[in-house]
Amino acid sequence: MCHNITFTIHKIFETAFAPLAIDIDAAPPENTYTDLTAGAESARFYQIELE
């Protein structure tokens, strides 16, 4: 079954959200992404955009 859904993950940098990963193909029923730029020292905030 092809849904043709992609998404973009935005991560907050300083004071604004910026793209972290763009045009990721969705793979229902579950999707995961590992942020390799994240350290263990603080909390992070992400925004998911369906395209």
N, C-alpha and C positions, 0 to 999 in steps of 0.2 A: 504494500500500500504506500503510495507516494503522496505526501502532504505538501511538498514544496514550501516548507516553512524554514526560514532562517532567523537567526537572532544575533544581536550585538550585545556584548557585555561592556558596560561603562563602569569605571572605578573612580572614586573621588581622589583627585590629586590637588593638594593644597586646599582650595576653596570651591572647586568646580568639578563636575563629572567630565571625564574624557574617555574616549574609546580604548578599551583594553584588548578586545578581540572582536573582529568584524566578520559578518556573513558566515556564521557558524551554522552548518546544516543541522536541523533538528532531527533527533532519532527517537521517536516515541517508543515506549511510554515514559522514558526517563532520560534526562540529559545531565551530564556533569562537565565541569570545567575546573582545572587546577590553575590557580594564579601563581605562576612561578616567580613573579616579581614580589610577592608578599613575604615579609619577614614575620617573625613571631613576636615582635615587640609591641604591636598596637592593634587596635580594632580597625576593621576595614568596612567600607560601605560600597555596595554595588547596585547598579541599576540594569535591568534586563529589558531590552527593546525587541519586540517581535516585528519582523519585517514581512 
